[in-house]
C-alpha cells in the first residue's frame, strides 16, 4: 500500500473518530451549569483531530509525486508503529492507577525513545521535556480549567 493511500485511509478514520468523540462528549454530565465542565477538553480534542485529519486528507489528495504514491515503509517504521500502539495502550491502562503525572511522563519518554534514531537519542533531554510539559499541562488543567486529573500514586503523598 502506498503512503498516499495510507494517509487517505488514516485521515478518513481519524475524521470519523473525531466526529464520534465530539458526539460522545455531549453525553458527559456536568455537575455545575455554566461551568467549563469535563466535556470541554474532549470537544476541543475532537475538533483538533478533525481539523488536522481534514488538512492531512487534502494534502494527500493534492500530492501526486512519484515517491509519495509508490514508497514502501521499512521494517523500522512498522516496528515503530507497533511500539507506539503498545505504548499508547499501556498509557491508557496505567493512567488511573499511576495518575496523570507519572503515566504521562513515562509515556512521553518512551514515545520519544521510540521515535528517535541513534543520532537524536538524548534521554536526559527527553526526560526534561516530558517532565516540563506534563507539569505544565497538569497546572493548566487543574488551576486554569479547574478540572481534576487522576492523582494515582501521587495522591498517597
Buried (B, 14 or more C-beta within 10 A) or exposed (E): EBBBEEBBEBBBEBBEBBBEBBEEBEEEEEEEEEEEBBBBBBBEBBEEBBEBBBEBBEEBEEEEEEEBEEEEEEEEEEEBEEBBEEBEEBBEEBBEEBBBBBBBBBBBBBBBBBEBEEEEEEEEEBBEBBBEEBEEBBEEBEEEBEBEBBBBEEEEE
